[in-house]
């Protein structure tokens, strides 16, 4: 092969690998660019097969009132790319799940409309069992009257803990 052909073969391989490596990106109002949720992923090993954990995760989402958006069972991804909530999530005030700063009336998450993204990755664990990766992010909008730019809201880890507990409840 000529040097030019090798270059294009190598470029095609790198481009293909980069396209596959692209993770779950979600557009939330507070961010100028899509949020790469893979970069926020926290992992937990769960006893059970990937199939059982995947199914249990779907049940846990339903129990917690988290809508299921795109799923990809071939790659073990369950996504709730963007849903809006006011005041509470999974039976608790929003500030349990997300931190959007404070105001004179308390945590902003409790009074803002939050656009939320939650994604779960299910994959076989190296040591047996299944690795459950979780990531959550939100964008908060003040609904009190005067328009203000949306704020980035960080996960507190509480909703991820509730998902893990729900998955463990269903995995036999």
N, C-alpha and C positions, 0 to 999 in steps of 0.2 A: 504494500500500500504506500501511496505517496504520503509525504508529510502533511499535506493539506487534508487528505482523507482521515488520517489518524487524529488530527485536530478536531474534525467534525464528529468523529465517533466518540472521542473523549468528551466533547462538549455535550453531545446528546446524552451520554451516560450521567454526567454531572447534572444536567438540567432535569433528567428524569428522577434522579435521586433527590434533588432539591424539591421538586414538586411533591414527591412522596413524603419528604420530611416536613413539609409545611403542616402545621398543626391546626388545631381548631381556633379559628379567628372569629371574633364576635364584635359587631359594631354597637357600641354603647354611646349615648349622647354626650357624656362628659369627656370622652377621649377623641382627639382629632384623628387618630388612626385606629384601625381595628385592634382589639385586645387579643393577644396570643395567650389563650388560657393554658396551653401546655406549659408555659413558663411559670405558672402559679400552682401547678399540680403538686399535691401532697399524696403520698402513697401509704397504703395500709395492706398488710397481708391478711387475707380472710381464709379460714379453713373451708374448703369446698371446691368443687370443680368450677371452671370459668362459666359453663352453661348455667349452673345453679346460682352462681353469684350474679350473673347477668339478669336472670329471671327475678331473683330476689331484689335487685336494684330497681327494676320496673315496679314491683310491688311497693317498695319503700317510697319511691317518688309519689305514687298514688296516695299512700297513707299520709304523706306530708303535704299533699296538695300542690305538688310541683308538677306543672304540665310537662308532658314529654313531647319534644319537638322532633328533630332529626335523630334517627338511630342508625347505627351501622353494626349489625351483629357480626358481620364478617370480620370487622376490626375491633369489636368489643366497645363501641362508643355509644353512650346514651347522652343526648344533649337536650337541654332546655335553653335554647339560644338567647331568647329574650322574652321575658314576660313581665308585666307590670303589676305591682302590688302597693297597697297603702296600709299603713299601720301594723300589720302582722303577717308573719310567715310561719307555717307549721305550728300554729297555736301560740306563738310568743310574739312580743313586740319586735319590730324590725331591728331595733338596736341590739338585740341578742345575736342577730346574724351578720349585721353590717354596721360599719362605723363610717359616718359621713360628716363628722365634726359635731360641734356643740353650739348651741345658741342659748339665749337667756331662758328659754323654756325647756331646755334639756337636749337630749340627743336628736340631731337633725333627722336621723333615719326614721324616727317614730312619727314625724310630721311630713316628711317628703314622700313624693311618689317615686318609688324605686323601679328602675328597669333592671332586671336581674338576669344573669346568665349562669347556669350551673351545668357542668359537664363531668361525666364519669367515664373512665377508661377501665375496662376489665381485661386482664391478660393473665396467662399462666405465670406462676411464681417460680423462680429458680429453685427454691427449697421445697417445692410442693405447695399445694393450695393455690390461691389466686391473689394476684395483686390488684387492688382497687385503687385507682388514681382519681382524685377529686379536685375540682377547681371551681371557685365561685367568685364572681365580681358583680358590681352593681354601679349604677349611675343614679344619683338622686336629684329630683327637681322639686324646688320649693313651690308649693301650690297655694301659698297664703295670699297671693294677689299680685304684687309687682313682679315682673319677670326678672329672674336672675339666671345666670348661666348654670347649667347642671354641674353637680359636683361628683367627683370620683368617690366611690364608697368601697372600702376594703372589707373583705370578709373577716369576721372574728374567729371563724373556725367552728362556730356552734352548729350551723346547718350541716356542715360536713360530718360532724359528730353524730347528728341525728340520722343522717343517711346511713352511716356505718352501722349504727345501732339497729336501724330498720333492716338492713341487709342481713346482719347476723341473726335477727329474729326469724327470717324466712329461710336461711340456708340450713339444711338438715344434714 
